[in-house]
Amino acid sequence: MTTLAVVAKKGSADAAVLARRLRQRQPALTLLAEPEFAQELGWPVYPVEEVAARAELVVVLGGDGTLIRAARLLGGRAVPILGINLGSLGFMTEVPASEGLDVLEEVLAGRGTIQPRMKLACRLYRGGEVVVEDEVLNDVVINRGALSRIADHETRIDGKLVATFKSDGLIVATPTGSTAYALAAGGPIVHPGLDCAVIVPICPHALTQRPLVVPGDKVVSIHLGPEALDVYLTIDGQTGHALLAGDRLEVRRSDNRVLLVANPRLDYFAVLREKLHWGAR
């Protein structure tokens, strides 16, 4: 690997300091960054599409939200992502800033471990036409606005009716996304090595409507009832779209994967113990 793309948390002074240290320690590498960050660092400025196309490794300086942005930047390209955590909580940005450049040297020497992470592909249909098409690493969320009422979310798997969830919304998450919004909404923690999706109703009207784990090869379809008003679709917490009554969201496993570089000093359960304080008193 000779060409690295650096994706940094916007407005982070710590990210700029670490990026300059990276430049000093790896002078032989070609380092690219998003235009605004590159200009701040005094690096050559290239269009973001060129940065994504040329990258052989992406180094994320930030938190999980920044890593998700990096994955979206790559689209479907199978480029490893090394997440260096500059925040307080990061399930995907496993490497602390104090160890980041040392771990990067291990990766450049060919001693890194890659963890493929499942993605979901989603399509929003309106009147029989696709009006939104995207992929997610964490989740797709249907949620109501501040003043709207609960809505009916008719949910089917491979065309078979599961239930009509009367709720504030619905989350469909990957195993990676199971520790994000889905966890806060009462969903299970799912090991990221599994091939499945999690369906989590948000504040369901009936307490018997519980989260559901389904195989990764199933197609989840959610149809909004006629009373759905002021409802929104949020994709990986990055983009939002207003929904209309009668819209149908289709979610299925993507053919693409996100390749995360694992922290060699932590395993998945160590991450859970550190981030969720399992066993702490």
Secondary structure, 3 states (H helix, E strand, C coil): CCEEEEEECCCCHHHHHHHHHHHHHCCCCEEEECHHHHHHHCCCCCCHHHHHHHCCEEEEEECHHHHHHHHHHHCCCCCEEEEEECCCCCCCCCEEHHHHHHHHHHHHCCCCCEEEEEEEEEEEEECCEEEEEEEECCEEEEEECCCCCCEEEEEEECCEEEEEEEECEEEEECCHHHHCHHHHCCCCCCCCCCCEEEEEEECCCCCCCCCEEEECCCCEEEEECCCCCCEEEEECCCEEEEECCCCEEEEEEEEEEEEEECCCCCCHHHHHHHHHCCCCC
